[in-house]
Amino acid sequence: MTTTQQTSNPITRWAKTVIGAVRNLNGELTGAGEAMARANRFPQPRPQADPAQAAQVHPVSSAKALTGV
């Protein structure tokens, strides 16, 4: 005796598709949240400007500044 596969109800297929999409999105958001938590657990120090390089920078005089005319 052979069994035939019945076609599923379109509403049931739609609901399963939506639930699958929500589960996938939830997994993505959970993974992103965990990654942010790991990054915040060990914050990296911000690079400090070198005082020698900061002394070399000179402001542009108003005569040399380009105008947007």
Secondary structure by P-SEA (a helix, b strand, c coil): cbbbbccccaaaaaaaaaaaaaaaaaaaaaaaaaaaaaaaabbbbcccccaaaaaaccccccccccccc
